[in-house]
């Protein structure tokens, strides 16, 4: 796997610090364990709205990953579009790599413009 972002997600899962699935994530948000809630870029509108209702009552951060659920699922071995990280260090690194990934994508898009 050459993708650092998906690699750190896999590492956090193996470390037991990445929780997968809507119901489990909502439990961690309510208990205060979730440090960062992550959704895939192609999460359904209904799932996203329901998650936002739970997050409205929590100080937990939310981030949309610049990867689709198929990419994420291939890296993690389970189909999911909603997850959370329960470790500050992993959360910080995932946010950093997601920002870099988004910046890289926008630079590639800018360079592909036609004259």
TARA-V241190 format. One record per pair of residues at least 24 apart in sequence whose C-alpha atoms are under 7 Angstrom apart, sorted by the first residue. I is the first residue (numbers start at 1). J is the second residue. If there is no record, write none. Layout:
i: <I;I>
j: <J;J>
This chain:
i: <5;5;5;6;6;8;10;10;12;17;17;17;18;18;18;18;19;19;19;20;20;20;20;21;21;21;22;25;25;26;29;33;34;34;34;34;35;35;35;35;35;35;35;36;36;36;36;36;36;37;37;37;37;37;37;38;38;38;38;38;38;38;39;39;39;39;39;39;40;40;40;40;40;40;40;41;41;41;41;42;42;43;65;66;66>
j: <94;97;98;72;75;94;75;76;90;85;86;87;83;84;85;86;83;84;85;80;82;83;84;80;82;83;82;83;84;54;58;86;60;84;85;86;60;61;85;86;87;88;91;60;61;62;84;85;91;61;62;63;83;84;85;62;63;64;65;82;83;84;63;64;65;81;82;83;64;65;67;68;69;81;82;65;66;67;68;68;69;81;98;98;102>
